[in-house]
Amino acid sequence: MKNIIITGTSRGIGYELALEFAAAGHNVLALSRKQPQALLENEN
């Protein structure tokens, strides 16, 4: 398990990367100007 920081996660590539890394079991710190609801549903 790795700690991963991704910026621009409200949509697009950053959003999809955050979902993929979280699904793979990594700790994801997702940074964005807006709060995407789908990302908030993940535990980490």
FENJO-V912925 format. One record per helix or strand of 2 or more residues. SS is the DSSP state (A for helix, B for strand). FROM is the first residue (numbers start at 1). LEN is the number of residues. Records with the same first field share a line. If there is no record, write none. Layout:
SS = FROM-LEN  FROM-LEN
//
This chain:
B = 3-5  27-5
A = 12-12  37-4
//
